[in-house]
Amino acid sequence: MSIALTTDQVTKIYGEGSSAVTAVDRVSFEVGDGEFIAVVGPSGSGKTTLLAMLATLLRPSSGSIKIDGQDLGRMKIRQRTRFRRQNIGFTFQANNLVPFLTALENVELMLRLNKSLNKDGRKRAKEMLDRLGLSHRLNNLPNQLSGGEQQRVAIARAMVHEPSLVLADEPTASLDTQRAYQVVETFANLIHEQKRAGIMVTHDLRMVTYVDKVISMVDGIIDQITTDRDSIDSMANTIQTTPGSDVLVEEKANSEPEPVSPEISR
């Protein structure tokens, strides 16, 4: 297994002097091709800030991030933007589908942005949606889809351009338990089958049953990295729930987001 992502002593500090806040503190880990990991931790643990840096939306204060061996810190803004568009896929809690585009057009949008919306690209977009059980929804608008279907369209859009790294930020927070399991299982299967590196930030420990590694963060640092299958399954089963319930762990669903630099809007 080759290494797709490496972080080395990555740190992010907001502010200066006595008002400085260290959101992420000397974080180091690796993710291989075809490896799906979860980043968990309470509100304020640095998960969102870390994800923003991996997405090239924030620059670390120190340390390095390499994707496919390329050092993001050495890139200029335009280079990072191009690299992000071509090599990184995203899914979010609010799936951010374009409301006036069909499911197929939303997936093709990523190809259009990368100037690769050709015959092969269109075929791949349809095959991806078919793989996700949405072949009968190609021409539906987002408001004609269920929450789980919308999230699956977002997954297809995140992976259709064949990125090296796929990032998911709380992808199940707005879904009921059954749909949440379905979405994460589908996401995990695609990560493994297509040999992408996948990282999911989640507050719901039940979802880690589908990942290969769990990174637990507290106060900006990595508290623990769990790779043992039995330990991961035990973590996922710590909270017992019944189908349809929405028990969340470690942080409240309506917690305040972590501070993000203005650069995130670029």
NUVODO-491640 format. One line per 8 residues: number of its first residue (from 1); their letters; for each residue x, y, z of N, C-alpha, C. Coordinates in nm, 4 decimals, padded with zeros to 6 digits. Layout:
<rs>
NUM = a = X/Y/Z/X/Y/Z/X/Y/Z; ...
</rs>
This chain:
<rs>
1 = msialttd = 00.0844/-00.1199/00.0000/00.0000/00.0000/00.0000/00.0878/00.1247/00.0000; 00.0711/00.2100/-00.1009/00.1481/00.3337/-00.1072/00.0823/00.4404/-00.0208; 00.1608/00.5375/00.0220/00.1125/00.6433/00.1100/00.0599/00.7596/00.0262; -00.0660/00.7955/00.0476/-00.1271/00.9048/-00.0272/-00.1148/01.0381/00.0459; -00.1205/01.0340/00.1796/-00.1178/01.1561/00.2597/-00.0234/01.1393/00.3776; 00.0580/01.2412/00.4002/00.1467/01.2441/00.5169/00.1382/01.3813/00.5821; 00.1150/01.3836/00.7123/00.1263/01.5089/00.7874/00.2414/01.4935/00.8865; 00.3220/01.5980/00.8986/00.4392/01.5938/00.9855/00.4409/01.7156/01.0771
9 = qvtkiyge = 00.4086/01.6936/01.2052/00.4137/01.7990/01.3070/00.3295/01.9221/01.2673; 00.2130/01.8964/01.2106/00.1268/02.0056/01.1633/00.0653/02.0798/01.2819; 00.0810/02.2110/01.2803/00.0306/02.2966/01.3878/-00.0425/02.4155/01.3279; -00.1536/02.4535/01.3901/-00.2251/02.5741/01.3489/-00.2542/02.6577/01.4719; -00.2053/02.7828/01.4691/-00.2244/02.8757/01.5800/-00.3009/02.9973/01.5291; -00.4077/03.0338/01.5999/-00.4831/03.1547/01.5693/-00.4434/03.2634/01.6679; -00.4219/03.3838/01.6177/-00.3877/03.4948/01.7049/-00.2405/03.4962/01.7416; -00.2033/03.5930/01.8247/-00.0637/03.6098/01.8652/-00.0543/03.6409/02.0139
17 = gssavtav = 00.0647/03.6198/02.0669/00.0921/03.6551/02.2059/00.0017/03.5853/02.3050; -00.0452/03.6620/02.4028/-00.1257/03.6036/02.5106/-00.2632/03.5579/02.4628; -00.3073/03.6069/02.3456/-00.4388/03.5683/02.2947/-00.4306/03.4532/02.1940; -00.3121/03.4004/02.1734/-00.2947/03.2926/02.0760/-00.3671/03.1654/02.1199; -00.4288/03.0982/02.0232/-00.4986/02.9721/02.0489/-00.4427/02.8668/01.9542; -00.3940/02.7570/02.0109/-00.3415/02.6478/01.9292/-00.4548/02.5499/01.9010; -00.5051/02.5555/01.7765/-00.6184/02.4701/01.7390/-00.5736/02.3286/01.7053; -00.4565/02.3164/01.6422/-00.3983/02.1860/01.6085/-00.2523/02.1902/01.6501
25 = drvsfevg = -00.2076/02.0880/01.7218/-00.0761/02.0939/01.7849/00.0096/01.9726/01.7463; 00.1017/01.9907/01.6536/00.2029/01.8911/01.6156/00.1415/01.7547/01.5806; 00.0508/01.7587/01.4859/-00.0201/01.6370/01.4448/00.0537/01.5675/01.3315; 00.0815/01.4388/01.3492/00.1515/01.3588/01.2476/00.0790/01.2260/01.2276; 00.0509/01.1924/01.1028/-00.0061/01.0619/01.0701/00.0037/01.0395/00.9197; -00.0268/00.9179/00.8763/-00.0237/00.8826/00.7342/-00.1536/00.8118/00.6961; -00.1916/00.8269/00.5697/-00.3064/00.7543/00.5153/-00.2642/00.6924/00.3832; -00.2867/00.5632/00.3688/-00.2480/00.4937/00.2475/-00.3594/00.4885/00.1444
33 = dgefiavv = -00.3247/00.4540/00.0219/-00.4251/00.4330/-00.0818/-00.5206/00.3213/-00.0396; -00.6488/00.3444/-00.0522/-00.7470/00.2433/-00.0148/-00.7712/00.2340/00.1337; -00.7233/00.3310/00.2106/-00.7410/00.3306/00.3565/-00.8428/00.4367/00.3953; -00.9377/00.3987/00.4784/-01.0446/00.4879/00.5238/-01.0292/00.5097/00.6726; -01.0091/00.6344/00.7150/-00.9891/00.6622/00.8569/-01.0949/00.7605/00.9069; -01.1201/00.7540/01.0364/-01.2116/00.8477/01.1016/-01.1321/00.9334/01.1991; -01.1644/01.0620/01.2027/-01.1078/01.1539/01.3016/-01.2212/01.1913/01.3958; -01.2052/01.1599/01.5229/-01.3109/01.1829/01.6216/-01.2557/01.2659/01.7368
41 = gpsgsgkt = -01.3469/01.3224/01.8131/-01.3069/01.4020/01.9286/-01.4146/01.5018/01.9645; -01.4091/01.5578/02.0854/-01.5101/01.6534/02.1296/-01.5003/01.7851/02.0543; -01.6021/01.8668/02.0682/-01.6013/01.9995/02.0069/-01.4796/02.0778/02.0553; -01.4123/02.1437/01.9614/-01.2930/02.2201/01.9963/-01.1659/02.1392/01.9972; -01.1730/02.0130/01.9547/-01.0536/01.9274/01.9579/-00.9603/01.9515/01.8390; -01.0054/02.0284/01.7395/-00.9201/02.0592/01.6256/-00.9543/01.9840/01.4985; -01.0604/01.9041/01.5004/-01.0953/01.8220/01.3842/-01.1226/01.9064/01.2600; -01.2056/02.0092/01.2744/-01.2444/02.0909/01.1602/-01.1252/02.1684/01.1049
49 = tllamlat = -01.0433/02.2225/01.1937/-00.9245/02.2951/01.1496/-00.8282/02.2030/01.0765; -00.8099/02.0818/01.1288/-00.7232/01.9854/01.0618/-00.7757/01.9534/00.9227; -00.9057/01.9297/00.9115/-00.9643/01.8965/00.7815/-00.9464/02.0114/00.6826; -00.9628/02.1347/00.7304/-00.9458/02.2509/00.6429/-00.8026/02.2611/00.5915; -00.7055/02.2244/00.6742/-00.5655/02.2266/00.6287/-00.5388/02.1156/00.5283; -00.5962/01.9974/00.5516/-00.5790/01.8878/00.4567/-00.6419/01.9220/00.3225; -00.7474/02.0027/00.3261/-00.8171/02.0426/00.2041/-00.7500/02.1596/00.1338; -00.6393/02.2064/00.1869/-00.5631/02.3211/00.1352/-00.6394/02.4527/00.1520
57 = llrpssgs = -00.7420/02.4551/00.2366/-00.8173/02.5770/00.2601/-00.7521/02.6642/00.3665; -00.6694/02.6040/00.4500/-00.5921/02.6757/00.5509/-00.4458/02.6344/00.5402; -00.3581/02.7284/00.5664/-00.2148/02.6973/00.5735/-00.1769/02.6646/00.7176; -00.0999/02.5604/00.7406/-00.0508/02.5349/00.8768/00.0406/02.6476/00.9228; 00.0431/02.6715/01.0533/00.1397/02.7668/01.1081/00.2798/02.7086/01.1014; 00.2894/02.5765/01.1144/00.4169/02.5064/01.1006/00.3882/02.3603/01.0677; 00.4923/02.2887/01.0279/00.4757/02.1497/00.9886/00.4453/02.1385/00.8403; 00.4313/02.0167/00.7919/00.4091/01.9958/00.6488/00.2990/01.8948/00.6221
65 = ikidgqdl = 00.2325/01.9145/00.5083/00.1306/01.8216/00.4587/00.1682/01.7850/00.3161; 00.1780/01.6546/00.2902/00.2108/01.6086/00.1565/00.1014/01.5146/00.1061; 00.0545/01.5408/-00.0150/-00.0417/01.4547/-00.0823/00.0237/01.4051/-00.2105; 00.0313/01.2740/-00.2243/00.1029/01.2139/-00.3377/00.2454/01.2674/-00.3486; 00.3060/01.2927/-00.2326/00.4440/01.3381/-00.2299/00.4632/01.4862/-00.2555; 00.3571/01.5585/-00.2839/00.3677/01.7019/-00.3117/00.3413/01.7825/-00.1845; 00.4335/01.8702/-00.1524/00.4261/01.9508/-00.0317/00.3327/02.0685/-00.0539; 00.2181/02.0697/00.0149/00.1202/02.1762/-00.0042/00.1745/02.3120/00.0387
73 = grmkirqr = 00.2621/02.3129/00.1356/00.3159/02.4381/00.1869/00.4033/02.5118/00.0884; 00.4522/02.4436/-00.0122/00.5378/02.5059/-00.1130/00.4582/02.5624/-00.2311; 00.3265/02.5419/-00.2269/00.2429/02.5873/-00.3384/00.1917/02.7293/-00.3149; 00.1821/02.8051/-00.4238/00.1186/02.9361/-00.4184/-00.0335/02.9174/-00.4210; -00.1063/03.0252/-00.3970/-00.2519/03.0151/-00.3843/-00.3143/02.9516/-00.5077; -00.2771/02.9959/-00.6265/-00.3368/02.9415/-00.7485/-00.3002/02.7941/-00.7667; -00.1790/02.7599/-00.7299/-00.1384/02.6193/-00.7395/-00.2194/02.5329/-00.6449; -00.2415/02.5816/-00.5226/-00.3215/02.5070/-00.4264/-00.4647/02.4912/-00.4744
81 = trfrrqni = -00.5208/02.5962/-00.5320/-00.6578/02.5901/-00.5834/-00.6700/02.4849/-00.6927; -00.5759/02.4844/-00.7845/-00.5780/02.3864/-00.8934/-00.5572/02.2458/-00.8392; -00.4637/02.2327/-00.7456/-00.4359/02.1011/-00.6867/-00.5579/02.0484/-00.6133; -00.6237/02.1345/-00.5369/-00.7428/02.0949/-00.4613/-00.8533/02.0471/-00.5558; -00.8737/02.1210/-00.6642/-00.9798/02.0864/-00.7588/-00.9544/01.9525/-00.8273; -00.8283/01.9233/-00.8537/-00.7948/01.8036/-00.9303/-00.7674/01.6811/-00.8438; -00.7195/01.7003/-00.7214/-00.6687/01.5884/-00.6425/-00.7422/01.5599/-00.5127; -00.8402/01.6452/-00.4781/-00.9113/01.6284/-00.3523/-01.0608/01.6300/-00.3787
89 = gftfqann = -01.1337/01.5386/-00.3136/-01.2797/01.5365/-00.3216/-01.3381/01.5686/-00.1851; -01.4585/01.6272/-00.1828/-01.5208/01.6692/-00.0573/-01.6645/01.6210/-00.0475; -01.7059/01.5821/00.0722/-01.8481/01.5709/00.1043/-01.8682/01.6371/00.2401; -01.9825/01.7025/00.2567/-02.0101/01.7756/00.3787/-02.1464/01.7371/00.4339; -02.1722/01.7796/00.5580/-02.3021/01.7545/00.6195/-02.4133/01.8159/00.5346; -02.3972/01.9431/00.4985/-02.4899/02.0092/00.4062/-02.4320/01.9875/00.2667; -02.4782/01.8851/00.1989/-02.4114/01.8308/00.0808/-02.3749/01.9310/-00.0275; -02.4297/02.0533/-00.0206/-02.3920/02.1604/-00.1135/-02.4184/02.1264/-00.2600
97 = lvpfltal = -02.5242/02.0519/-00.2853/-02.5627/02.0273/-00.4241/-02.6206/02.1559/-00.4832; -02.5971/02.1761/-00.6124/-02.6516/02.2935/-00.6805/-02.8005/02.2676/-00.7051; -02.8898/02.3495/-00.6496/-03.0331/02.3166/-00.6505/-03.0972/02.3116/-00.7881; -03.0428/02.3836/-00.8856/-03.1049/02.3866/-01.0182/-03.0393/02.2898/-01.1172; -02.9481/02.2045/-01.0672/-02.8872/02.1013/-01.1507/-02.9406/01.9648/-01.1103; -02.9557/01.8754/-01.2063/-03.0006/01.7393/-01.1764/-02.8902/01.6635/-01.1034; -02.9240/01.5442/-01.0549/-02.8244/01.4610/-00.9876/-02.7046/01.4369/-01.0790; -02.7310/01.4000/-01.2033/-02.6223/01.3743/-01.2977/-02.5419/01.5002/-01.3244
105 = envelmlr = -02.6078/01.6130/-01.3424/-02.5378/01.7389/-01.3700/-02.4538/01.7817/-01.2502; -02.5012/01.7555/-01.1279/-02.4221/01.7882/-01.0095/-02.2926/01.7081/-01.0070; -02.2992/01.5807/-01.0449/-02.1788/01.4976/-01.0479/-02.0872/01.5416/-01.1607; -02.1442/01.5711/-01.2760/-02.0643/01.6147/-01.3909/-01.9977/01.7503/-01.3674; -02.0527/01.8284/-01.2752/-01.9972/01.9607/-01.2473/-01.8500/01.9532/-01.2095; -01.8130/01.8517/-01.1301/-01.6731/01.8371/-01.0902/-01.5846/01.8116/-01.2116; -01.6342/01.7357/-01.3081/-01.5594/01.7095/-01.4311/-01.5507/01.8359/-01.5154; -01.6594/01.9117/-01.5183/-01.6593/02.0358/-01.5954/-01.5551/02.1338/-01.5404
113 = lnkslnkd = -01.5473/02.1442/-01.4079/-01.4502/02.2345/-01.3465/-01.3069/02.1941/-01.3789; -01.2861/02.0625/-01.3967/-01.1525/02.0124/-01.4287/-01.1295/01.9960/-01.5791; -01.2253/02.0494/-01.6585/-01.2147/02.0425/-01.8047/-01.1984/01.8984/-01.8543; -01.2706/01.8068/-01.7912/-01.2633/01.6659/-01.8305/-01.4016/01.6057/-01.8536; -01.4989/01.6928/-01.8875/-01.6342/01.6451/-01.9133/-01.6438/01.5999/-02.0593; -01.5838/01.4851/-02.0854/-01.5859/01.4264/-02.2188/-01.6728/01.3009/-02.2172; -01.6679/01.2242/-02.3239/-01.7496/01.1033/-02.3331/-01.7199/01.0072/-02.2186; -01.5905/00.9862/-02.1906/-01.5522/00.8951/-02.0828/-01.5977/00.9479/-01.9472
121 = grkrakem = -01.5856/01.0800/-01.9291/-01.6261/01.1405/-01.8033/-01.7749/01.1269/-01.7789; -01.8558/01.1521/-01.8815/-02.0009/01.1382/-01.8679/-02.0388/00.9939/-01.8349; -01.9694/00.9007/-01.9004/-01.9957/00.7591/-01.8734/-01.9609/00.7256/-01.7291; -01.8481/00.7782/-01.6805/-01.8056/00.7506/-01.5435/-01.9050/00.8096/-01.4425; -01.9594/00.9286/-01.4724/-02.0559/00.9914/-01.3829/-02.1819/00.9059/-01.3710; -02.2308/00.8551/-01.4837/-02.3502/00.7698/-01.4815/-02.3219/00.6380/-01.4089; -02.2049/00.5814/-01.4349/-02.1699/00.4552/-01.3697/-02.1565/00.4736/-01.2186; -02.1037/00.5888/-01.1766/-02.0891/00.6156/-01.0340/-02.2253/00.6244/-00.9657
129 = ldrlglsh = -02.3184/00.6951/-01.0281/-02.4520/00.7068/-00.9705/-02.5242/00.5725/-00.9719; -02.5014/00.4942/-01.0765/-02.5598/00.3607/-01.0816/-02.5039/00.2742/-00.9696; -02.3730/00.2847/-00.9466/-02.3062/00.2099/-00.8405/-02.3650/00.2456/-00.7038; -02.4133/00.3679/-00.6923/-02.4701/00.4158/-00.5666/-02.6216/00.3969/-00.5611; -02.6750/00.3222/-00.6567/-02.8178/00.2919/-00.6558/-02.9059/00.4071/-00.6975; -02.8533/00.4973/-00.7816/-02.9288/00.6161/-00.8197/-02.9507/00.6261/-00.9711; -02.9451/00.5142/-01.0418/-02.9623/00.5183/-01.1873/-03.1009/00.5693/-01.2265; -03.1993/00.5523/-01.1367/-03.3352/00.5989/-01.1648/-03.3572/00.7430/-01.1213
137 = rlnnlpnq = -03.2510/00.8069/-01.0681/-03.2626/00.9438/-01.0185/-03.1745/01.0425/-01.0955; -03.1205/01.0028/-01.2079/-03.0249/01.0859/-01.2810/-03.0789/01.2251/-01.3113; -03.2062/01.2344/-01.3464/-03.2636/01.3608/-01.3917/-03.3457/01.4320/-01.2854; -03.3345/01.3843/-01.1607/-03.4052/01.4499/-01.0511/-03.3237/01.5643/-00.9937; -03.3923/01.6717/-00.9552/-03.3279/01.7828/-00.8865/-03.3085/01.7458/-00.7388; -03.2164/01.8130/-00.6704/-03.1905/01.7807/-00.5293/-03.3155/01.7803/-00.4413; -03.4080/01.8753/-00.4638/-03.5279/01.8797/-00.3781/-03.6245/01.7665/-00.4061; -03.5953/01.6855/-00.5068/-03.6763/01.5675/-00.5368/-03.6118/01.4399/-00.4828
145 = lsggeqqr = -03.5010/01.4551/-00.4101/-03.4269/01.3416/-00.3553/-03.4380/01.3408/-00.2031; -03.4290/01.2224/-00.1442/-03.4245/01.2122/00.0019/-03.2878/01.2584/00.0517; -03.2758/01.2760/00.1833/-03.1476/01.3188/00.2396/-03.0363/01.2201/00.2092; -03.0668/01.0901/00.2213/-02.9658/00.9886/00.1916/-02.9267/00.9876/00.0461; -03.0241/01.0091/-00.0438/-02.9945/01.0141/-00.1872/-02.9093/01.1356/-00.2205; -02.9394/01.2479/-00.1598/-02.8583/01.3676/-00.1821/-02.7141/01.3447/-00.1380; -02.6974/01.2792/-00.0241/-02.5617/01.2544/00.0245/-02.4867/01.1592/-00.0671; -02.5574/01.0626/-00.1261/-02.4927/00.9714/-00.2210/-02.4524/01.0439/-00.3493
153 = vaiaramv = -02.5339/01.1395/-00.3928/-02.4949/01.2229/-00.5078/-02.3676/01.3007/-00.4740; -02.3615/01.3525/-00.3513/-02.2431/01.4273/-00.3081/-02.1194/01.3375/-00.3066; -02.1354/01.2119/-00.2661/-02.0238/01.1174/-00.2677/-01.9768/01.0935/-00.4106; -02.0731/01.0744/-00.5015/-02.0375/01.0541/-00.6423/-01.9619/01.1740/-00.6966; -02.0078/01.2934/-00.6639/-01.9413/01.4151/-00.7112/-01.7999/01.4255/-00.6541; -01.7831/01.3821/-00.5297/-01.6519/01.3910/-00.4659/-01.5505/01.2946/-00.5260; -01.5984/01.1855/-00.5893/-01.5072/01.0812/-00.6338/-01.4996/01.0651/-00.7851; -01.5891/01.1327/-00.8594/-01.5969/01.1091/-01.0030/-01.4709/01.1520/-01.0773
161 = hepslvla = -01.3981/01.2522/-01.0258/-01.2766/01.2984/-01.0937/-01.1527/01.2215/-01.0475; -01.1765/01.1121/-00.9748/-01.0708/01.0205/-00.9318/-00.9601/01.0904/-00.8523; -00.9979/01.1568/-00.7422/-00.8995/01.2272/-00.6591/-00.8131/01.1305/-00.5789; -00.6992/01.1793/-00.5347/-00.6124/01.0980/-00.4493/-00.6675/01.0903/-00.3073; -00.7293/01.1992/-00.2616/-00.7763/01.2106/-00.1239/-00.9213/01.2553/-00.1231; -01.0051/01.1861/-00.0446/-01.1452/01.2237/-00.0302/-01.1709/01.2568/00.1162; -01.2301/01.3746/00.1405/-01.2555/01.4224/00.2760/-01.4049/01.4334/00.3003; -01.4496/01.3860/00.4147/-01.5916/01.3921/00.4503/-01.6056/01.4576/00.5867
169 = deptasld = -01.6764/01.5694/00.5926/-01.6943/01.6429/00.7177/-01.8363/01.6214/00.7691; -01.8503/01.5412/00.8731/-01.9795/01.5114/00.9342/-02.0838/01.4727/00.8282; -02.0571/01.3744/00.7440/-02.1472/01.3444/00.6325/-02.2809/01.2843/00.6728; -02.2957/01.2422/00.8002/-02.4194/01.1760/00.8408/-02.4982/01.2524/00.9461; -02.4520/01.3706/00.9825/-02.5124/01.4418/01.0957/-02.6593/01.4767/01.0731; -02.7004/01.4944/00.9470/-02.8392/01.5305/00.9191/-02.9239/01.4107/00.8781; -02.8684/01.2888/00.8913/-02.9393/01.1684/00.8488/-02.9850/01.0860/00.9686; -03.0923/01.0085/00.9498/-03.1318/00.9169/01.0558/-03.0341/00.7992/01.0573
177 = tqrayqvv = -03.0440/00.7152/01.1594/-02.9447/00.6104/01.1815/-02.9305/00.5159/01.0624; -03.0416/00.4680/01.0101/-03.0357/00.3708/00.9011/-02.9681/00.4293/00.7780; -03.0074/00.5515/00.7403/-02.9467/00.6147/00.6233/-02.8009/00.6492/00.6484; -02.7674/00.6851/00.7722/-02.6290/00.7162/00.8060/-02.5394/00.5944/00.7839; -02.5835/00.4798/00.8332/-02.5069/00.3568/00.8127/-02.4903/00.3268/00.6636; -02.5968/00.3427/00.5869/-02.5920/00.3146/00.4439/-02.4921/00.4050/00.3724; -02.4947/00.5336/00.4069/-02.4062/00.6300/00.3415/-02.2602/00.6000/00.3729; -02.2283/00.5765/00.4990/-02.0890/00.5526/00.5370/-02.0391/00.4190/00.4818
185 = etfanlih = -02.1246/00.3176/00.4817/-02.0847/00.1889/00.4251/-02.0543/00.2026/00.2757; -02.1397/00.2755/00.2043/-02.1170/00.2979/00.0613/-01.9877/00.3741/00.0382; -01.9670/00.4773/00.1190/-01.8464/00.5581/00.1085/-01.7230/00.4717/00.1317; -01.7259/00.3897/00.2360/-01.6129/00.3022/00.2679/-01.5848/00.2039/00.1547; -01.6904/00.1461/00.0992/-01.6723/00.0501/-00.0103/-01.6043/00.1142/-00.1301; -01.6443/00.2364/-00.1646/-01.5839/00.3050/-00.2778/-01.4377/00.3393/-00.2510; -01.4086/00.3831/-00.1290/-01.2701/00.4139/-00.0910/-01.1828/00.2903/-00.1099; -01.2303/00.1772/-00.0623/-01.1523/00.0539/-00.0707/-01.1406/00.0035/-00.2142
193 = eqkragim = -01.2504/00.0058/-00.2872/-01.2501/-00.0469/-00.4234/-01.1657/00.0371/-00.5182; -01.1737/00.1694/-00.5032/-01.1036/00.2576/-00.5951/-00.9644/00.2977/-00.5469; -00.9250/00.2451/-00.4318/-00.7912/00.2712/-00.3788/-00.7653/00.4206/-00.3564; -00.8665/00.4906/-00.3027/-00.8490/00.6312/-00.2649/-00.8146/00.6380/-00.1166; -00.7560/00.7470/-00.0758/-00.7360/00.7723/00.0673/-00.8569/00.8499/00.1166; -00.9228/00.8005/00.2214/-01.0436/00.8656/00.2705/-01.0335/00.9032/00.4170; -01.0788/01.0251/00.4494/-01.0805/01.0724/00.5880/-01.2189/01.1266/00.6192; -01.2794/01.0761/00.7261/-01.4115/01.1216/00.7696/-01.4018/01.1792/00.9100
201 = vthdlrmv = -01.4435/01.3037/00.9254/-01.4591/01.3627/01.0578/-01.6008/01.3338/01.1037; -01.6154/01.2771/01.2220/-01.7495/01.2434/01.2706/-01.7580/01.2581/01.4213; -01.8783/01.2930/01.4682/-01.9054/01.2977/01.6119/-01.9741/01.1699/01.6570; -02.0086/01.0822/01.5616/-02.0878/00.9629/01.5907/-01.9991/00.8388/01.5848; -01.9602/00.7885/01.6995/-01.8684/00.6751/01.7047/-01.9249/00.5482/01.6426; -02.0565/00.5403/01.6289/-02.1145/00.4214/01.5661/-02.0635/00.4028/01.4238; -02.0305/00.5133/01.3561/-01.9905/00.5076/01.2161/-01.8494/00.4523/01.1952; -01.7695/00.4436/01.3019/-01.6313/00.3976/01.2834/-01.6243/00.2489/01.2542
209 = tyvdkvis = -01.7374/00.1806/01.2611/-01.7386/00.0375/01.2294/-01.6932/00.0109/01.0860; -01.6976/00.1146/00.9990/-01.6617/00.0960/00.8592/-01.5203/00.1433/00.8253; -01.4474/00.1957/00.9222/-01.3158/00.2523/00.8915/-01.2034/00.1561/00.9290; -01.0843/00.1860/00.8785/-00.9664/00.1025/00.9035/-00.8818/00.1547/01.0190; -00.9019/00.2808/01.0522/-00.8200/00.3434/01.1560/-00.9007/00.4578/01.2174; -00.8846/00.4779/01.3476/-00.9521/00.5883/01.4161/-00.8472/00.6766/01.4827; -00.8502/00.8056/01.4495/-00.7622/00.9035/01.5132/-00.8462/00.9850/01.6103; -00.8146/00.9753/01.7389/-00.8875/01.0487/01.8422/-00.8098/01.1735/01.8797
217 = mvdgiidq = -00.8768/01.2905/01.8710/-00.8113/01.4172/01.9027/-00.8714/01.4798/02.0275; -00.7863/01.5419/02.1071/-00.8274/01.6157/02.2260/-00.7397/01.7397/02.2364; -00.8022/01.8565/02.2479/-00.7279/01.9821/02.2647/-00.6200/02.0010/02.1581; -00.6524/01.9641/02.0357/-00.5612/01.9908/01.9247/-00.4537/01.8874/01.9012; -00.4420/01.7884/01.9880/-00.3387/01.6868/01.9711/-00.4024/01.5505/01.9440; -00.3228/01.4608/01.8878/-00.3700/01.3238/01.8701/-00.3547/01.2510/02.0022; -00.4670/01.2125/02.0597/-00.4671/01.1433/02.1877/-00.4403/00.9940/02.1691; -00.4908/00.9402/02.0568/-00.4761/00.7964/02.0343/-00.5035/00.7650/01.8881
225 = ittdrdsi = -00.4299/00.6678/01.8329/-00.4578/00.6143/01.6999/-00.4896/00.4670/01.7165; -00.6093/00.4281/01.6764/-00.6558/00.2905/01.6936/-00.6610/00.2210/01.5586; -00.5895/00.1104/01.5461/-00.5882/00.0346/01.4210/-00.6385/-00.1082/01.4381; -00.6411/-00.1569/01.5607/-00.6864/-00.2938/01.5868/-00.8360/-00.3063/01.5586; -00.8746/-00.4053/01.4778/-01.0134/-00.4197/01.4361/-01.1076/-00.4403/01.5545; -01.0689/-00.5233/01.6470/-01.1546/-00.5496/01.7628/-01.1751/-00.4233/01.8456; -01.0688/-00.3441/01.8598/-01.0791/-00.2206/01.9378/-01.1697/-00.1191/01.8687; -01.1606/-00.1120/01.7357/-01.2469/-00.0206/01.6608/-01.3924/-00.0625/01.6728
233 = dsmantiq = -01.4182/-00.1934/01.6593/-01.5558/-00.2419/01.6712/-01.6107/-00.2193/01.8118; -01.5247/-00.2353/01.9118/-01.5666/-00.2091/02.0484/-01.6025/-00.0620/02.0670; -01.5248/00.0252/02.0050/-01.5511/00.1684/02.0112/-01.6868/00.2000/01.9480; -01.7139/00.1361/01.8335/-01.8401/00.1601/01.7626/-01.9602/00.1091/01.8405; -01.9396/00.0057/01.9215/-02.0498/-00.0563/01.9942/-02.0651/-00.0035/02.1360; -01.9846/00.0950/02.1727/-01.9915/00.1495/02.3084/-02.1285/00.2074/02.3375; -02.1843/00.2767/02.2358/-02.3177/00.3349/02.2519/-02.4179/00.2444/02.1831; -02.5054/00.1834/02.2575/-02.6075/00.0965/02.2006/-02.7312/00.1792/02.1676
241 = ttpgsdvl = -02.7796/00.1666/02.0440/-02.8970/00.2424/02.0028/-02.9937/00.1507/01.9310; -03.1140/00.1987/01.9156/-03.2133/00.1252/01.8399/-03.2298/00.1900/01.7043; -03.2699/00.1124/01.5997/-03.2871/00.1694/01.4665/-03.3778/00.2920/01.4690; -03.3301/00.3976/01.3989/-03.4098/00.5192/01.3912/-03.3735/00.6222/01.4959; -03.2950/00.5834/01.5969/-03.2548/00.6805/01.6982/-03.1346/00.7574/01.6500; -03.1076/00.8710/01.7129/-02.9978/00.9565/01.6699/-02.9118/00.9950/01.7886; -02.8568/00.8964/01.8572/-02.7700/00.9223/01.9706/-02.6341/00.9675/01.9189; -02.5908/01.0845/01.9606/-02.4628/01.1378/01.9178/-02.3649/01.1240/02.0321
249 = veekanse = -02.2368/01.1129/01.9986/-02.1375/01.0935/02.1025/-02.0320/01.2009/02.0954; -01.9754/01.2308/02.2098/-01.8570/01.3126/02.2261/-01.8769/01.4617/02.2027; -01.9790/01.5037/02.1238/-02.0030/01.6463/02.1104/-02.1464/01.6679/02.0677; -02.2034/01.7815/02.0956/-02.3397/01.8103/02.0583/-02.3476/01.8433/01.9103; -02.4585/01.8019/01.8485/-02.4741/01.8243/01.7051/-02.4796/01.9720/01.6723; -02.5241/02.0549/01.7666/-02.5375/02.1967/01.7386/-02.4243/02.2782/01.7999; -02.3095/02.2148/01.8220/-02.1973/02.2865/01.8816/-02.1442/02.3898/01.7860; -02.0810/02.4916/01.8408/-02.0253/02.5983/01.7589/-01.9086/02.5467/01.6764
257 = pepvspei = -01.8955/02.5917/01.5501/-01.7827/02.5478/01.4674/-01.6529/02.6077/01.5172; -01.5431/02.5421/01.4852/-01.4128/02.5941/01.5232/-01.3769/02.7123/01.4340; -01.2929/02.8038/01.4805/-01.2567/02.9217/01.4014/-01.1839/02.8828/01.2748; -01.2178/02.9490/01.1651/-01.1541/02.9223/01.0370/-01.1038/03.0524/00.9796; -00.9845/03.0503/00.9246/-00.9226/03.1676/00.8664/-01.0023/03.2186/00.7493; -00.9967/03.3514/00.7196/-01.0642/03.4067/00.6020/-01.0202/03.3401/00.4726; -00.9016/03.2771/00.4723/-00.8515/03.2144/00.3507/-00.9430/03.1019/00.3039; -01.0282/03.0500/00.3943/-01.1148/02.9372/00.3588/-01.2132/02.9746/00.2505
265 = sr = -01.2416/03.1025/00.2365/-01.3403/03.1461/00.1367/-01.2824/03.1606/-00.0023; -01.1516/03.1448/-00.0167/-01.0900/03.1638/-00.1477/-01.1138/03.0450/-00.2383
</rs>
